[in-house]
Amino acid sequence: MKTTENILIVDLEATCWENRPPRGQESEIIEIGVCIMNAKTGKISKNEGILIKPQYSKVSPFCTELTTITQNMLDHEGIMLDDAFDILRAEYDSEELTWASYGNYDLNMLQNQARRFYTDYPMSDDHINVKTLFGEIHPTIRKSVGMNRALGELGMTLEGTHHRGVDDAKNIAKILHWCLQKSR
């Protein structure tokens, strides 16, 4: 596992529905939660949630209930996906830093959305799947568990709103820092 001095933590939120998407709609990124974590100290900096206007879908009531993100928020505060990718490159050094997410969903979604919208993939090739790493390192958990359960196993509480990228990125950073300390 290659790590840089600082690690970019990413947590995505996407349009979602209780059942299947309505005809013509598809799951799209609506928030990129990010923070930078110092690999040695675990100190978190530059934490934000970048809201993104979906192009082919609308935020469902189910999605709002899960994430607290509304269509109105995205209409007024959201930016285009390629602009969000530009922010990751310019302000977070995303093409240079090792980056991490909880599971592979974020990795796959970023790759798929870059292809879907014909924009350059903004991340480095050095990705840490914190969910897998936690399962490998934790002494009693030997399988994949959700982020909230992982925090609980470590005696940590979830800070902020679960399923808001801006908050989950910080929570993932806490789990990753524990993993890095344990694997030294």
Phi, psi and omega per residue, in radians:
M1 nan 2.072 3.134
K2 -1.566 2.215 3.071
T3 -2.170 2.556 3.027
T4 -1.692 2.934 -3.138
E5 -0.972 -0.733 3.039
N6 -1.953 2.491 3.133
I7 -2.069 2.320 3.101
L8 -1.512 2.130 3.108
I9 -1.764 2.285 -3.093
V10 -2.191 2.375 2.998
D11 -2.410 2.121 -3.105
L12 -1.699 2.585 2.885
E13 -2.088 2.546 -3.076
A14 -2.409 2.777 3.061
T15 -1.033 2.478 -3.095
C16 -2.666 2.835 -3.100
W17 -2.392 2.770 3.133
E18 -1.114 -0.674 3.100
N19 -2.103 -2.390 3.138
R20 -1.300 2.654 3.100
P21 -1.098 2.549 3.041
P22 -1.036 2.704 -3.130
R23 -0.903 2.286 3.098
G24 1.512 -0.133 3.126
Q25 -1.831 2.734 -3.131
E26 -2.579 2.796 3.136
S27 -1.216 2.195 -3.137
E28 -2.337 2.619 3.091
I29 -1.115 2.273 3.062
I30 -2.097 -0.224 3.037
E31 -2.631 2.342 2.963
I32 -1.948 1.849 3.069
G33 -1.503 2.292 -3.109
V34 -2.416 2.681 2.899
C35 -2.743 2.810 3.068
I36 -1.868 2.306 3.108
M37 -2.101 2.277 3.036
N38 -1.266 2.156 -3.044
A39 -1.095 -0.567 -3.123
K40 -1.423 -0.835 -3.011
T41 -1.630 -0.369 -3.067
G42 1.385 0.022 -3.123
K43 -1.130 2.340 -3.101
I44 -1.810 2.371 3.081
S45 -2.420 2.966 3.065
K46 0.834 0.989 -3.131
N47 -1.658 2.174 3.081
E48 -2.693 2.850 3.020
G49 -2.027 2.068 3.141
I50 -1.643 1.989 -3.127
L51 -1.479 2.443 -3.043
I52 -2.228 2.348 3.096
K53 -1.340 2.116 3.068
P54 -1.257 2.552 -3.092
Q55 -1.654 -0.530 -3.022
Y56 -2.136 0.171 -3.118
S57 -2.590 2.900 3.084
K58 -2.088 2.683 3.109
V59 -1.289 2.134 3.139
S60 -1.426 2.798 3.043
P61 -0.985 -0.664 3.097
F62 -1.046 -0.764 -3.134
C63 -1.127 -0.743 3.113
T64 -1.107 -0.732 3.131
E65 -1.074 -0.692 -3.117
L66 -1.268 -0.784 -2.953
T67 -1.856 -0.314 -2.973
T68 1.265 0.062 3.125
I69 -1.521 2.283 3.126
T70 -1.917 2.792 3.067
Q71 -1.057 -0.663 3.134
N72 -1.057 -0.735 3.091
M73 -1.016 -0.789 -3.094
L74 -1.218 -0.661 3.111
D75 -1.067 -0.642 -3.052
H76 -1.673 -0.578 -3.051
E77 -1.983 -0.220 -3.061
G78 -1.300 2.670 3.082
I79 -2.150 3.000 3.122
M80 -1.277 2.636 -3.092
L81 -1.006 -0.767 -3.110
D82 -1.151 -0.521 3.041
D83 -1.193 -0.666 3.086
A84 -1.117 -0.719 3.103
F85 -1.092 -0.664 3.089
D86 -1.089 -0.684 3.098
I87 -1.102 -0.753 3.119
L88 -1.021 -0.758 -3.138
R89 -1.183 -0.852 -3.006
A90 -1.321 -0.715 -3.016
E91 -1.771 -0.318 -3.069
Y92 -2.136 0.047 3.090
D93 0.945 0.693 -2.983
S94 -1.106 -0.407 3.140
E95 -1.457 -0.241 -3.096
E96 -1.834 -0.637 -3.035
L97 -1.410 2.569 2.881
T98 -1.080 2.473 3.121
W99 -2.254 2.774 -3.059
A100 -2.417 2.632 3.030
S101 -2.571 2.896 -3.126
Y102 -1.622 1.679 -3.056
G103 1.655 -3.117 -3.118
N104 -1.717 -0.035 -3.120
Y105 -0.965 -0.822 -3.062
D106 -1.139 -0.737 3.092
L107 -1.027 -0.906 -3.111
N108 -1.121 -0.720 -3.113
M109 -1.152 -0.738 3.102
L110 -1.082 -0.750 3.125
Q111 -1.121 -0.803 -3.112
N112 -1.137 -0.735 -3.118
Q113 -1.223 -0.605 3.071
A114 -1.068 -0.781 3.096
R115 -1.126 -0.804 -3.066
R116 -1.052 -0.663 -3.068
F117 -1.830 0.264 3.060
Y118 0.882 0.841 3.116
T119 -2.208 2.701 -3.100
D120 -1.219 2.343 3.089
Y121 -1.057 2.241 -2.961
P122 -1.615 -0.019 -2.972
M123 -1.864 2.804 3.036
S124 -1.310 2.974 3.106
D125 -1.437 -0.122 -3.090
D126 -1.622 1.699 -3.074
H127 -2.054 2.394 3.055
I128 -1.928 2.150 3.029
N129 -1.546 1.754 -3.040
V130 -1.150 -0.573 3.134
K131 -1.076 -0.834 3.121
T132 -1.166 -0.791 -3.134
L133 -1.036 -0.769 3.117
F134 -1.048 -0.785 3.123
G135 -1.078 -0.589 3.138
E136 -1.328 -0.558 -3.002
I137 -1.678 -0.609 -3.064
H138 -1.103 2.346 -3.033
P139 -1.160 -0.479 -3.096
T140 -2.034 -0.363 3.120
I141 -1.588 2.023 -3.119
R142 -2.002 0.338 3.116
K143 -2.457 3.068 3.113
S144 -1.263 2.276 3.039
V145 -2.225 2.757 3.121
G146 -1.160 2.832 -3.106
M147 -1.029 -0.769 -3.109
N148 -1.088 -0.727 3.113
R149 -1.152 -0.722 3.126
A150 -1.038 -0.777 3.100
L151 -1.032 -0.786 3.138
G152 -1.061 -0.722 3.115
E153 -1.078 -0.504 -3.134
L154 -1.613 0.046 -3.128
G155 1.255 0.405 3.131
M156 -1.877 2.646 3.089
T157 -1.795 2.603 3.094
L158 -1.233 2.189 3.120
E159 -1.710 2.413 3.095
G160 1.450 -2.671 -3.093
T161 -1.803 2.104 3.083
H162 -1.112 2.447 -3.084
H163 1.266 0.430 2.847
R164 -2.013 2.084 -3.068
G165 -0.940 -0.704 -3.113
V166 -1.015 -0.668 -3.125
D167 -1.502 -0.736 -3.108
D168 -1.109 -0.556 3.102
A169 -1.018 -0.745 3.120
K170 -1.169 -0.667 3.128
N171 -1.174 -0.697 3.083
I172 -1.103 -0.695 3.130
A173 -1.019 -0.702 -3.140
K174 -1.102 -0.720 3.130
I175 -1.179 -0.777 3.138
L176 -1.072 -0.745 -3.134
H177 -1.075 -0.730 3.070
W178 -1.017 -0.791 -3.138
C179 -1.074 -0.758 -3.129
L180 -1.134 -0.677 3.111
Q181 -1.121 -0.736 -3.096
K182 -1.224 -0.529 -3.043
S183 -1.589 0.048 3.138
R184 -1.358 nan nan
